Amino acid sequence: MPVEPATTPALSLAVTPTATPTATPKATPAPTSTAAAGSVVLEHPAAQAMDAHPAPSGPAPGPGVAASAADPNAWTRQELSDPHTHAEKAGKVRRMFAAIAGSYDLNNRVHSLGLDQRWRRFAVAEAAVRAGDRVLDVACGTGDLTQAFAATDAAEIVGLDFTREMLELARKKQLALPAGVAGRLRYVEGDAQRLPFEDRAFDVVSIAFGIRNVENPKTALREFARVLRPGGRLVILEFDQPRNPLVRWFNSIYCRGIMPRTATWISGDKSGAYRYLPASVETFLARETLLGALREEGFSHGKASPLSLGICVCYRAVRV
């Protein structure tokens, strides 16, 4: 099981990547987002002409409630051999998160033993937010990391996600915050590969457990660089396979054998979300490869800090 996050010597961005990211797949249109009145972050002009993403139909099942029928769009065993190469990855991921939104936070807490919140606090510390900074949290989901940034002196924190059901929950959680905190948060529906913001609009960009779900990670990294000011910080939290063979063996049993069953029972999921999770981690870019991609897309001073024996990794890089 995961243990207290412990930082081990970070990998340097100078490491030569052992592989290159997959070839650029077909582009996915990003949803139109409208900035709140008086917002200091401007939309990118091209975003105004984008068509909105179609929202998945039907409410997400609650904890322990099973769907009435199997999802015809569920991940198959063959697709999970490498979900990152699937031609319809973006649509399947969106429908998947729509299906599990209602139990997403509960499953995160239960199956990480609460460590997911500690990992997010570590990411916030790595971002080194200064007074007046503007923060963009990409693939924000239900807003846990977005809200964690509200504990800093950031002037504005924008959470962006392409799953409407997740954003609806994030906004509900925002309503429960003190007015002074909630007023600094804003949520936008959008695509990590076509961010609806002007160039150099943010001082910090973060993405927690989301870069692995993007159709083309290099395209997203390029967008992160575009919207960051020079000297701006990028922080990425992502699951990884532990390097220690014994820890890796135990983690594999947990993630492939135990977690998919219990998480699916809690969520009533029929999309295969919790079979997709370990498969997508095992087939995602290696640490060295992701660090190399950061360098290629305009970042320097990159490092990868393993947490909880390498179950999670926090990447940090600076916009050149």
Contacts in CASP RR format, 6 or more apart in sequence:
PFRMAT RR
TARGET T0000
AUTHOR 0000-0000-0000
METHOD contacts of the structure
MODEL  1
MPVEPATTPALSLAVTPTATPTATPKATPAPTSTAAAGSVVLEHPAAQAM
DAHPAPSGPAPGPGVAASAADPNAWTRQELSDPHTHAEKAGKVRRMFAAI
AGSYDLNNRVHSLGLDQRWRRFAVAEAAVRAGDRVLDVACGTGDLTQAFA
ATDAAEIVGLDFTREMLELARKKQLALPAGVAGRLRYVEGDAQRLPFEDR
AFDVVSIAFGIRNVENPKTALREFARVLRPGGRLVILEFDQPRNPLVRWF
NSIYCRGIMPRTATWISGDKSGAYRYLPASVETFLARETLLGALREEGFS
HGKASPLSLGICVCYRAVRV
1 113 0 8 1.000
1 250 0 8 1.000
1 254 0 8 1.000
2 112 0 8 1.000
2 113 0 8 1.000
2 115 0 8 1.000
2 308 0 8 1.000
2 309 0 8 1.000
2 311 0 8 1.000
2 312 0 8 1.000
3 115 0 8 1.000
3 308 0 8 1.000
3 309 0 8 1.000
4 115 0 8 1.000
4 118 0 8 1.000
4 308 0 8 1.000
5 115 0 8 1.000
5 118 0 8 1.000
5 119 0 8 1.000
5 122 0 8 1.000
5 307 0 8 1.000
5 308 0 8 1.000
5 312 0 8 1.000
6 306 0 8 1.000
6 307 0 8 1.000
6 308 0 8 1.000
6 309 0 8 1.000
7 122 0 8 1.000
7 305 0 8 1.000
7 306 0 8 1.000
7 307 0 8 1.000
8 305 0 8 1.000
8 306 0 8 1.000
8 310 0 8 1.000
10 303 0 8 1.000
10 304 0 8 1.000
10 305 0 8 1.000
11 287 0 8 1.000
11 288 0 8 1.000
11 291 0 8 1.000
11 303 0 8 1.000
11 304 0 8 1.000
12 291 0 8 1.000
12 302 0 8 1.000
12 303 0 8 1.000
13 291 0 8 1.000
13 292 0 8 1.000
13 294 0 8 1.000
13 295 0 8 1.000
13 299 0 8 1.000
13 300 0 8 1.000
13 301 0 8 1.000
13 302 0 8 1.000
13 303 0 8 1.000
13 317 0 8 1.000
14 295 0 8 1.000
15 288 0 8 1.000
15 291 0 8 1.000
15 292 0 8 1.000
16 288 0 8 1.000
16 292 0 8 1.000
17 288 0 8 1.000
17 289 0 8 1.000
17 291 0 8 1.000
17 292 0 8 1.000
17 293 0 8 1.000
18 286 0 8 1.000
18 288 0 8 1.000
18 289 0 8 1.000
19 285 0 8 1.000
19 286 0 8 1.000
19 289 0 8 1.000
20 289 0 8 1.000
20 293 0 8 1.000
21 216 0 8 1.000
21 217 0 8 1.000
21 218 0 8 1.000
21 285 0 8 1.000
21 289 0 8 1.000
21 293 0 8 1.000
22 84 0 8 1.000
22 85 0 8 1.000
22 216 0 8 1.000
24 216 0 8 1.000
24 218 0 8 1.000
24 219 0 8 1.000
25 87 0 8 1.000
25 89 0 8 1.000
25 215 0 8 1.000
25 216 0 8 1.000
26 87 0 8 1.000
27 193 0 8 1.000
27 194 0 8 1.000
28 90 0 8 1.000
28 191 0 8 1.000
28 193 0 8 1.000
28 194 0 8 1.000
28 215 0 8 1.000
29 50 0 8 1.000
29 51 0 8 1.000
29 53 0 8 1.000
29 191 0 8 1.000
29 194 0 8 1.000
30 47 0 8 1.000
30 50 0 8 1.000
30 53 0 8 1.000
30 162 0 8 1.000
30 190 0 8 1.000
30 191 0 8 1.000
30 193 0 8 1.000
30 194 0 8 1.000
30 195 0 8 1.000
30 196 0 8 1.000
31 50 0 8 1.000
31 51 0 8 1.000
31 52 0 8 1.000
31 53 0 8 1.000
31 162 0 8 1.000
31 189 0 8 1.000
31 190 0 8 1.000
31 191 0 8 1.000
31 196 0 8 1.000
32 47 0 8 1.000
32 48 0 8 1.000
32 50 0 8 1.000
32 51 0 8 1.000
32 52 0 8 1.000
32 196 0 8 1.000
33 43 0 8 1.000
33 47 0 8 1.000
33 160 0 8 1.000
33 188 0 8 1.000
33 189 0 8 1.000
33 190 0 8 1.000
33 196 0 8 1.000
34 43 0 8 1.000
35 41 0 8 1.000
35 42 0 8 1.000
35 43 0 8 1.000
35 186 0 8 1.000
35 188 0 8 1.000
36 186 0 8 1.000
39 156 0 8 1.000
39 186 0 8 1.000
40 134 0 8 1.000
40 155 0 8 1.000
40 156 0 8 1.000
41 134 0 8 1.000
41 136 0 8 1.000
41 156 0 8 1.000
41 158 0 8 1.000
41 197 0 8 1.000
41 198 0 8 1.000
41 201 0 8 1.000
41 202 0 8 1.000
42 197 0 8 1.000
42 198 0 8 1.000
42 201 0 8 1.000
43 196 0 8 1.000
43 197 0 8 1.000
43 198 0 8 1.000
44 195 0 8 1.000
44 196 0 8 1.000
44 197 0 8 1.000
44 198 0 8 1.000
44 199 0 8 1.000
46 194 0 8 1.000
47 194 0 8 1.000
47 195 0 8 1.000
47 196 0 8 1.000
47 197 0 8 1.000
50 194 0 8 1.000
50 196 0 8 1.000
52 189 0 8 1.000
53 94 0 8 1.000
53 162 0 8 1.000
53 164 0 8 1.000
53 189 0 8 1.000
53 190 0 8 1.000
53 191 0 8 1.000
55 98 0 8 1.000
55 164 0 8 1.000
55 165 0 8 1.000
56 94 0 8 1.000
56 95 0 8 1.000
56 98 0 8 1.000
56 99 0 8 1.000
56 163 0 8 1.000
56 164 0 8 1.000
56 165 0 8 1.000
58 98 0 8 1.000
59 165 0 8 1.000
60 98 0 8 1.000
60 99 0 8 1.000
60 100 0 8 1.000
60 101 0 8 1.000
60 102 0 8 1.000
60 103 0 8 1.000
60 165 0 8 1.000
61 67 0 8 1.000
61 99 0 8 1.000
61 102 0 8 1.000
61 103 0 8 1.000
61 267 0 8 1.000
61 268 0 8 1.000
61 269 0 8 1.000
62 102 0 8 1.000
62 103 0 8 1.000
62 267 0 8 1.000
62 268 0 8 1.000
63 102 0 8 1.000
63 103 0 8 1.000
63 106 0 8 1.000
63 266 0 8 1.000
63 267 0 8 1.000
63 268 0 8 1.000
64 103 0 8 1.000
64 265 0 8 1.000
64 266 0 8 1.000
64 267 0 8 1.000
64 268 0 8 1.000
65 268 0 8 1.000
66 268 0 8 1.000
66 270 0 8 1.000
67 99 0 8 1.000
67 268 0 8 1.000
67 269 0 8 1.000
67 270 0 8 1.000
69 270 0 8 1.000
70 270 0 8 1.000
71 95 0 8 1.000
71 99 0 8 1.000
71 270 0 8 1.000
71 271 0 8 1.000
71 272 0 8 1.000
73 92 0 8 1.000
73 95 0 8 1.000
73 271 0 8 1.000
74 270 0 8 1.000
74 271 0 8 1.000
74 272 0 8 1.000
75 83 0 8 1.000
75 92 0 8 1.000
75 96 0 8 1.000
75 271 0 8 1.000
75 272 0 8 1.000
75 275 0 8 1.000
75 276 0 8 1.000
75 279 0 8 1.000
79 86 0 8 1.000
80 275 0 8 1.000
80 276 0 8 1.000
80 279 0 8 1.000
81 279 0 8 1.000
81 283 0 8 1.000
82 279 0 8 1.000
82 283 0 8 1.000
83 89 0 8 1.000
83 92 0 8 1.000
83 276 0 8 1.000
83 279 0 8 1.000
83 280 0 8 1.000
83 283 0 8 1.000
84 212 0 8 1.000
84 280 0 8 1.000
84 283 0 8 1.000
84 284 0 8 1.000
86 92 0 8 1.000
89 215 0 8 1.000
90 162 0 8 1.000
90 215 0 8 1.000
92 271 0 8 1.000
93 213 0 8 1.000
93 276 0 8 1.000
94 162 0 8 1.000
94 163 0 8 1.000
95 271 0 8 1.000
96 271 0 8 1.000
96 272 0 8 1.000
96 273 0 8 1.000
96 276 0 8 1.000
97 104 0 8 1.000
97 141 0 8 1.000
97 163 0 8 1.000
97 165 0 8 1.000
97 166 0 8 1.000
97 273 0 8 1.000
98 163 0 8 1.000
98 164 0 8 1.000
98 165 0 8 1.000
98 166 0 8 1.000
99 267 0 8 1.000
99 269 0 8 1.000
99 270 0 8 1.000
99 271 0 8 1.000
99 273 0 8 1.000
100 107 0 8 1.000
100 267 0 8 1.000
100 269 0 8 1.000
100 271 0 8 1.000
100 273 0 8 1.000
101 142 0 8 1.000
101 163 0 8 1.000
101 165 0 8 1.000
101 166 0 8 1.000
101 168 0 8 1.000
101 169 0 8 1.000
102 165 0 8 1.000
102 169 0 8 1.000
102 267 0 8 1.000
103 266 0 8 1.000
103 267 0 8 1.000
103 268 0 8 1.000
103 269 0 8 1.000
104 141 0 8 1.000
104 142 0 8 1.000
104 166 0 8 1.000
104 169 0 8 1.000
104 267 0 8 1.000
105 142 0 8 1.000
105 144 0 8 1.000
105 169 0 8 1.000
106 266 0 8 1.000
107 263 0 8 1.000
107 266 0 8 1.000
107 267 0 8 1.000
107 274 0 8 1.000
108 114 0 8 1.000
108 116 0 8 1.000
108 144 0 8 1.000
109 116 0 8 1.000
109 117 0 8 1.000
110 262 0 8 1.000
110 263 0 8 1.000
110 266 0 8 1.000
111 259 0 8 1.000
111 262 0 8 1.000
111 263 0 8 1.000
112 119 0 8 1.000
115 308 0 8 1.000
115 312 0 8 1.000
116 144 0 8 1.000
117 144 0 8 1.000
117 148 0 8 1.000
119 208 0 8 1.000
119 237 0 8 1.000
119 307 0 8 1.000
119 308 0 8 1.000
119 312 0 8 1.000
119 314 0 8 1.000
120 144 0 8 1.000
120 145 0 8 1.000
120 148 0 8 1.000
120 208 0 8 1.000
120 237 0 8 1.000
121 148 0 8 1.000
122 305 0 8 1.000
122 307 0 8 1.000
122 314 0 8 1.000
123 145 0 8 1.000
123 148 0 8 1.000
123 206 0 8 1.000
123 208 0 8 1.000
123 235 0 8 1.000
123 237 0 8 1.000
123 314 0 8 1.000
124 145 0 8 1.000
124 148 0 8 1.000
124 149 0 8 1.000
124 151 0 8 1.000
124 152 0 8 1.000
124 235 0 8 1.000
126 233 0 8 1.000
126 235 0 8 1.000
126 305 0 8 1.000
126 314 0 8 1.000
126 316 0 8 1.000
127 135 0 8 1.000
127 149 0 8 1.000
127 152 0 8 1.000
127 204 0 8 1.000
127 206 0 8 1.000
127 233 0 8 1.000
127 235 0 8 1.000
127 316 0 8 1.000
128 233 0 8 1.000
129 135 0 8 1.000
129 149 0 8 1.000
129 152 0 8 1.000
129 153 0 8 1.000
129 154 0 8 1.000
129 203 0 8 1.000
129 204 0 8 1.000
130 153 0 8 1.000
130 203 0 8 1.000
131 153 0 8 1.000
131 155 0 8 1.000
132 153 0 8 1.000
132 154 0 8 1.000
132 155 0 8 1.000
132 203 0 8 1.000
133 152 0 8 1.000
133 153 0 8 1.000
133 154 0 8 1.000
133 155 0 8 1.000
133 203 0 8 1.000
133 204 0 8 1.000
134 154 0 8 1.000
134 155 0 8 1.000
134 156 0 8 1.000
134 157 0 8 1.000
134 158 0 8 1.000
134 201 0 8 1.000
134 202 0 8 1.000
134 203 0 8 1.000
134 204 0 8 1.000
135 149 0 8 1.000
135 152 0 8 1.000
135 154 0 8 1.000
135 156 0 8 1.000
135 157 0 8 1.000
135 158 0 8 1.000
135 202 0 8 1.000
135 203 0 8 1.000
135 204 0 8 1.000
135 205 0 8 1.000
135 206 0 8 1.000
136 158 0 8 1.000
136 159 0 8 1.000
136 160 0 8 1.000
136 195 0 8 1.000
136 197 0 8 1.000
136 201 0 8 1.000
136 202 0 8 1.000
136 204 0 8 1.000
136 205 0 8 1.000
136 206 0 8 1.000
136 227 0 8 1.000
137 143 0 8 1.000
137 145 0 8 1.000
137 146 0 8 1.000
137 149 0 8 1.000
137 157 0 8 1.000
137 158 0 8 1.000
137 159 0 8 1.000
137 160 0 8 1.000
137 205 0 8 1.000
137 206 0 8 1.000
137 207 0 8 1.000
137 208 0 8 1.000
138 159 0 8 1.000
138 160 0 8 1.000
138 161 0 8 1.000
138 192 0 8 1.000
138 195 0 8 1.000
138 205 0 8 1.000
138 206 0 8 1.000
138 207 0 8 1.000
138 210 0 8 1.000
138 220 0 8 1.000
138 224 0 8 1.000
139 160 0 8 1.000
139 161 0 8 1.000
139 162 0 8 1.000
139 192 0 8 1.000
139 207 0 8 1.000
139 208 0 8 1.000
139 209 0 8 1.000
139 210 0 8 1.000
139 211 0 8 1.000
139 213 0 8 1.000
139 214 0 8 1.000
140 146 0 8 1.000
140 159 0 8 1.000
140 160 0 8 1.000
140 161 0 8 1.000
140 166 0 8 1.000
140 167 0 8 1.000
140 170 0 8 1.000
140 187 0 8 1.000
141 161 0 8 1.000
141 163 0 8 1.000
141 166 0 8 1.000
141 167 0 8 1.000
141 169 0 8 1.000
141 170 0 8 1.000
142 166 0 8 1.000
142 169 0 8 1.000
142 170 0 8 1.000
142 173 0 8 1.000
143 159 0 8 1.000
143 169 0 8 1.000
143 170 0 8 1.000
143 173 0 8 1.000
143 187 0 8 1.000
144 208 0 8 1.000
145 206 0 8 1.000
145 208 0 8 1.000
145 237 0 8 1.000
146 157 0 8 1.000
146 158 0 8 1.000
146 159 0 8 1.000
146 170 0 8 1.000
146 185 0 8 1.000
146 187 0 8 1.000
147 173 0 8 1.000
147 174 0 8 1.000
147 177 0 8 1.000
147 181 0 8 1.000
147 185 0 8 1.000
149 157 0 8 1.000
149 204 0 8 1.000
149 206 0 8 1.000
150 157 0 8 1.000
150 177 0 8 1.000
150 181 0 8 1.000
150 184 0 8 1.000
150 185 0 8 1.000
154 184 0 8 1.000
154 204 0 8 1.000
155 184 0 8 1.000
156 184 0 8 1.000
156 186 0 8 1.000
157 184 0 8 1.000
157 185 0 8 1.000
157 186 0 8 1.000
158 185 0 8 1.000
158 186 0 8 1.000
158 187 0 8 1.000
158 188 0 8 1.000
158 202 0 8 1.000
159 170 0 8 1.000
159 185 0 8 1.000
159 186 0 8 1.000
159 187 0 8 1.000
159 188 0 8 1.000
160 187 0 8 1.000
160 188 0 8 1.000
160 189 0 8 1.000
160 190 0 8 1.000
160 192 0 8 1.000
160 195 0 8 1.000
161 167 0 8 1.000
161 170 0 8 1.000
161 187 0 8 1.000
161 189 0 8 1.000
161 190 0 8 1.000
162 189 0 8 1.000
162 190 0 8 1.000
162 191 0 8 1.000
162 192 0 8 1.000
164 189 0 8 1.000
167 187 0 8 1.000
167 189 0 8 1.000
170 187 0 8 1.000
171 187 0 8 1.000
174 182 0 8 1.000
174 185 0 8 1.000
174 187 0 8 1.000
175 182 0 8 1.000
177 185 0 8 1.000
188 196 0 8 1.000
190 196 0 8 1.000
192 207 0 8 1.000
192 210 0 8 1.000
192 211 0 8 1.000
192 214 0 8 1.000
192 220 0 8 1.000
192 223 0 8 1.000
193 214 0 8 1.000
193 215 0 8 1.000
193 216 0 8 1.000
193 219 0 8 1.000
193 220 0 8 1.000
193 223 0 8 1.000
194 223 0 8 1.000
195 223 0 8 1.000
195 224 0 8 1.000
195 226 0 8 1.000
195 227 0 8 1.000
197 227 0 8 1.000
198 227 0 8 1.000
199 226 0 8 1.000
199 227 0 8 1.000
200 226 0 8 1.000
200 227 0 8 1.000
200 228 0 8 1.000
200 229 0 8 1.000
200 230 0 8 1.000
201 227 0 8 1.000
201 229 0 8 1.000
202 227 0 8 1.000
202 228 0 8 1.000
202 229 0 8 1.000
202 232 0 8 1.000
203 228 0 8 1.000
203 229 0 8 1.000
203 232 0 8 1.000
203 233 0 8 1.000
204 228 0 8 1.000
204 232 0 8 1.000
204 233 0 8 1.000
204 234 0 8 1.000
204 235 0 8 1.000
205 224 0 8 1.000
205 227 0 8 1.000
205 228 0 8 1.000
205 232 0 8 1.000
205 233 0 8 1.000
205 234 0 8 1.000
205 235 0 8 1.000
206 234 0 8 1.000
206 235 0 8 1.000
206 236 0 8 1.000
206 237 0 8 1.000
207 220 0 8 1.000
207 224 0 8 1.000
207 235 0 8 1.000
207 236 0 8 1.000
207 237 0 8 1.000
208 236 0 8 1.000
208 237 0 8 1.000
208 238 0 8 1.000
209 237 0 8 1.000
209 238 0 8 1.000
209 239 0 8 1.000
210 238 0 8 1.000
211 217 0 8 1.000
211 220 0 8 1.000
211 221 0 8 1.000
211 236 0 8 1.000
211 238 0 8 1.000
211 290 0 8 1.000
212 238 0 8 1.000
212 239 0 8 1.000
212 280 0 8 1.000
212 281 0 8 1.000
212 284 0 8 1.000
213 280 0 8 1.000
214 220 0 8 1.000
217 285 0 8 1.000
217 290 0 8 1.000
217 293 0 8 1.000
218 293 0 8 1.000
218 296 0 8 1.000
218 297 0 8 1.000
221 234 0 8 1.000
221 293 0 8 1.000
221 294 0 8 1.000
221 297 0 8 1.000
221 299 0 8 1.000
222 297 0 8 1.000
224 234 0 8 1.000
224 297 0 8 1.000
225 234 0 8 1.000
225 297 0 8 1.000
225 298 0 8 1.000
225 299 0 8 1.000
225 319 0 8 1.000
228 234 0 8 1.000
228 319 0 8 1.000
229 319 0 8 1.000
230 319 0 8 1.000
230 320 0 8 1.000
231 318 0 8 1.000
231 319 0 8 1.000
231 320 0 8 1.000
232 318 0 8 1.000
232 319 0 8 1.000
233 316 0 8 1.000
233 317 0 8 1.000
233 318 0 8 1.000
233 319 0 8 1.000
234 294 0 8 1.000
234 299 0 8 1.000
234 315 0 8 1.000
234 316 0 8 1.000
234 317 0 8 1.000
234 318 0 8 1.000
234 319 0 8 1.000
235 314 0 8 1.000
235 315 0 8 1.000
235 316 0 8 1.000
236 290 0 8 1.000
236 314 0 8 1.000
236 315 0 8 1.000
236 316 0 8 1.000
237 312 0 8 1.000
237 313 0 8 1.000
237 314 0 8 1.000
237 315 0 8 1.000
238 284 0 8 1.000
238 290 0 8 1.000
238 312 0 8 1.000
238 313 0 8 1.000
238 315 0 8 1.000
239 277 0 8 1.000
239 281 0 8 1.000
239 311 0 8 1.000
239 312 0 8 1.000
239 313 0 8 1.000
240 281 0 8 1.000
240 287 0 8 1.000
240 306 0 8 1.000
240 310 0 8 1.000
240 311 0 8 1.000
240 312 0 8 1.000
240 313 0 8 1.000
241 248 0 8 1.000
241 251 0 8 1.000
241 252 0 8 1.000
241 281 0 8 1.000
241 282 0 8 1.000
242 248 0 8 1.000
242 251 0 8 1.000
242 306 0 8 1.000
242 309 0 8 1.000
242 310 0 8 1.000
242 311 0 8 1.000
243 306 0 8 1.000
243 310 0 8 1.000
244 309 0 8 1.000
244 310 0 8 1.000
247 309 0 8 1.000
247 310 0 8 1.000
247 311 0 8 1.000
251 311 0 8 1.000
252 278 0 8 1.000
255 277 0 8 1.000
255 278 0 8 1.000
255 281 0 8 1.000
256 278 0 8 1.000
259 274 0 8 1.000
259 277 0 8 1.000
259 278 0 8 1.000
260 274 0 8 1.000
260 275 0 8 1.000
260 277 0 8 1.000
260 278 0 8 1.000
263 269 0 8 1.000
263 273 0 8 1.000
263 274 0 8 1.000
264 272 0 8 1.000
264 273 0 8 1.000
264 274 0 8 1.000
267 273 0 8 1.000
267 274 0 8 1.000
285 293 0 8 1.000
287 304 0 8 1.000
287 313 0 8 1.000
290 304 0 8 1.000
290 315 0 8 1.000
291 302 0 8 1.000
291 303 0 8 1.000
291 304 0 8 1.000
291 315 0 8 1.000
291 317 0 8 1.000
294 302 0 8 1.000
294 315 0 8 1.000
294 317 0 8 1.000
295 302 0 8 1.000
298 319 0 8 1.000
298 320 0 8 1.000
299 317 0 8 1.000
299 318 0 8 1.000
299 319 0 8 1.000
299 320 0 8 1.000
300 317 0 8 1.000
300 318 0 8 1.000
300 320 0 8 1.000
301 316 0 8 1.000
301 317 0 8 1.000
301 318 0 8 1.000
302 315 0 8 1.000
302 316 0 8 1.000
302 317 0 8 1.000
302 318 0 8 1.000
303 315 0 8 1.000
303 316 0 8 1.000
303 317 0 8 1.000
304 313 0 8 1.000
304 314 0 8 1.000
304 315 0 8 1.000
305 313 0 8 1.000
305 314 0 8 1.000
305 315 0 8 1.000
305 316 0 8 1.000
306 312 0 8 1.000
306 313 0 8 1.000
307 313 0 8 1.000
307 314 0 8 1.000
END
